C-alpha cells in the first residue's frame, strides 16, 4: 500500500532536484548547501548550489513525546511545505504548499495562507511538478524586471 502522501513526496523531491539543476539561472536566489548523491552502493556528501527554498519539519508521523517537544520548539501545523525567502517586485517571498490532485488545504493551512498574504508573501498551492516549476520561474523572473537583481 502506498504511503499517504507518496504523490506529494515524489514531486516534492523532483522539484528540489530541479532547484539544484537550475540554481545557475538565478545565482542571487541560490545558496550552497550539502547534498547527498549516490556513489556506487552508498552515498557521498558534496557541496552544491540550489535555489534557496527550505522545508520546515512540519509533516510526518511522530510519537507523542517527540511531537510535544517539536511543538514547544515552534513546529506548527499547517505551515507551508517550501519557503523561498527571496523578494521580487511585489512580494517578500514565495511559499509553496504541495498537494496531490484531489487533496485540499486544511483549516490550519488556510490560516497560514491568509496570514502570509497579509504579511506580503506570495502563496501558491501546487498540484504537480510542472506547476511548481512554472510558479517558481514566473516569480523569480519577475525580479529581473524590477531591478532587484544586482550586477
Order of alpha helices (4+ residues) and beta strands (2+ residues): alpha-beta-beta-beta-alpha-beta-beta-alpha-beta-alpha
